[in-house]
């Protein structure tokens, strides 16, 4: 058995980040707290962040300003970034390299987003990512040796299971109604391909009476100034045409999201680019019938379960959705999802960090003769 070590974890954004990265860190910490033999230290970039963690479920953990943690033996940065240089080996989790692709918003933040990833890859002794697809992408875009990159797949929380929650009946009656619905979980970023899904839904509008439920922020309608300058979101016209058949939801908790998966007619994931594809895993865990893009990391997650489609072809998306409606693939989905667990993710990550703690950091100076 490996001797216990002291692991430092960048917890700067732990309380504020409700996205996938925050979910990953909270899930790994929960598993480590149950079974990890090592001592865990939550580190923060600035002292003011300590107060946030002291007023959280992690208040009784060992919480420190990073400069006051010279006794840790390995440090894990789980946020796509490395914000300080520890006096020990460092690992960074980078989920994808979307800023280097055409699917990332081409705005004034692009160069900063790219440089943050390049700096993280350069600063860390090892890089951890969540799929073999992303491993190859990082070797290609971040100029790092592929042997420096480890793959640790994600898991799904226990709330995502196939047993229905009848206590949510009033919510469904009020917010969704009795008609069947297709389900999308994501955001309007270009890589999520919401536009392709909406086009496919238009092709199906005379064939099915389903509505499209989108767990996403709704793209803002262009202002008059935007219109005068020709700045309009290409989704706006499509959304206006389909408005009566669309349902938008934001800010829902995991129990409600899980029930949305379970009661959906089909869960559709049309993304062009993903580093893993957590919503697809969650949908399968909940026993939803699924259709997904044969792109990026999604086949690695879905295996043979989803009805696959070409995300560039709305006709093919519509075809896969109809197949998922006519012949649901929900029975085999939970078994596929069971392959991925936070327990195994946390154990694999701990093993990587143990190995790093036993080796000297690459930026450590050689002793003078």
RADAPE-V636348 format. One record per run of one state. SS is the DSSP state (h for helix, s for strand, l for the rest). FROM is the first residue (numbers start at 1). LEN is the number of residues. If there is no record, write none. Layout:
ss=SS from=FROM len=LEN
ss=SS from=FROM len=LEN
This chain:
ss=l from=1 len=5
ss=s from=6 len=5
ss=l from=11 len=9
ss=h from=20 len=16
ss=l from=36 len=3
ss=s from=39 len=6
ss=l from=45 len=3
ss=h from=48 len=7
ss=l from=55 len=7
ss=s from=62 len=4
ss=h from=66 len=3
ss=l from=69 len=5
ss=s from=74 len=4
ss=l from=78 len=11
ss=s from=89 len=5
ss=l from=94 len=4
ss=h from=98 len=3
ss=l from=101 len=9
ss=h from=110 len=14
ss=l from=124 len=2
ss=s from=126 len=4
ss=l from=130 len=2
ss=h from=132 len=10
ss=l from=142 len=4
ss=h from=146 len=3
ss=s from=149 len=3
ss=l from=152 len=14
ss=h from=166 len=10
ss=l from=176 len=5
ss=s from=181 len=5
ss=l from=186 len=4
ss=h from=190 len=3
ss=l from=193 len=1
ss=h from=194 len=11
ss=l from=205 len=6
ss=s from=211 len=5
ss=l from=216 len=8
ss=h from=224 len=5
ss=l from=229 len=6
ss=h from=235 len=11
ss=s from=246 len=4
ss=l from=250 len=4
ss=h from=254 len=10
ss=l from=264 len=2
ss=s from=266 len=4
ss=l from=270 len=8
ss=h from=278 len=8
ss=l from=286 len=4
ss=s from=290 len=4
ss=l from=294 len=4
ss=h from=298 len=5
ss=l from=303 len=4
ss=s from=307 len=3
ss=l from=310 len=4
ss=h from=314 len=13
ss=l from=327 len=3
ss=h from=330 len=8
ss=l from=338 len=4
ss=h from=342 len=16
ss=l from=358 len=12
